[in-house]
Amino acid sequence: MKIKMQKYRVIHLSKYYPPDRGGIETHVQTLAKTQAALGAEVHVVCVNGFDKQGDLCTRTKTVHEIDGKVQVTRLGRLGSFARFDVCPELPKKLCQLVKQPNTLLHLHTPNPTMLIALTMLDRRVPLVITHHSDVIKQKILKYGLRPFEYLIYSQSSRVLTTSVPYIEGSKFLRTYRHKLSSLPLGLDSSNYIQPNQAAIAFSSSLKEKYKGPIWLAVGRLVYYKALHIAIEALSRVSGTLIVVGVGLLEQELKALAQKLGVDDRIVWLGHVSEDELVGAYHAATALWFPSNVRSEGFGLVQVEAMASGCPVINANIPCSGVPWVSRHEQEGLTVAINDPMALAKAAKRLLDEPGLRNRLVTGSRKRSEYFNHVTMAQRSFEFYEEALGQEWNYMNTPQSVNSL
């Protein structure tokens, strides 16, 4: 069936894009590919973080790619300073893109590079912003960016958050309450619900190789992920902690594990393939998600885990979407932030309380359906309609799009 639709172009401005790993990167790819499948012309502009060999690199060149039906421009950078990537070609590229008619920009923040570049445009362009999280820890960056944020957010048609609870904790967002809406992150959960043979084989290998129960942590090894809380909790509960992800705190966290005497019960997998990640979810008794500050606004890995039938133990971050995604006693268990004893106690409940885990597995699978990627893409079109001031027609049923 063909989708009857006005000609329009969506330009996603993302900091990075897969194979860069992260919740925002995964979200942008899923949203862009789903929108393209629904009939939009979609282009992603991001920073190129890789050299020709595919290794992470500070100094890179611009490359153009096609990801399914999505055009991807990875802009070369000269360097990166305090989370700001220097991309000389960016202003010119944006000016070229917005010259074409019916173009809409969708900015994903925090994103200092794209934010500042938008202030250099010589024309007003319909703009939608997804505010994934406030800048919390980087105080100099936060206040240095504030004038640019006020300018660009004021010019936007709509500011989206990934959950309603996040708005209440953001003094900055409340300034734009008249243009705020929520659009949760979407996930194509098909591979998580029905893992392929490679994922099943990897899941079996983990269960055979490591002593259970298997606890899983997924995410970059950075401060707000609070993996040190998981390591401390492991000293109070049996089993093996499998860590998927890399980051600057890796050596510090390994030193803590050795100090606590649990280093022989932690497996550091680093980067894994999608099949291996799915397999890890299916091998785990629960996902441990102890993030402790509002830099963690949503936690897309929670949805991945829930779709896989893996309950989540998360932390009750005030005014964050994290405990809203996986809700206490409905899909998972929520504990106090920075409390390894509470995390360990919740893990023991899953092991000892009859029927608890099975009930949470059922709730998790059902909850993951709410975050359907096609539903979220269709909702995004409603905000685009508003920004462009024209009516778009698009398919109304998630079943109209195959797994992307």
Buried (B, 14 or more C-beta within 10 A) or exposed (E): EEBEBEEBBBBBBBBBBBEBBBBBBBBBBBBBBBBBBBBBBBBBBBBBBBEEEEEEBEEBBBEEEEBEBBBBBBBBBEEBEEBBBBBEBBBEBBBEBBEEEEBBBBBBBBBBBBBBBBEEBEEEBBBBBBBBBBBBEBEEBBEBBEEBBEEBBEBBBBBBBBBEBBBEBBEBBEBBEEBBBBBBBBBBBEBBEEBEEBBBEBBEEBBEEBEBBBBBBBBBBBBBBBBBBBBBBBBBBBBBBBBBBBBEBBEEBBEBBEEBEBBEBBBBBEEBEBBBBBBBBBBBBBBBBBBBBBBBBBBBBBBBBBBBBBBBBBBBBEBBBBBBBBBBEBBBBBBEBBBBEBBBBBBBBBBEEEEBBEBBBEBBBEBBBEBBBBBBBBBBBEBBBBBBEEEBEBBEEBEBBEEB
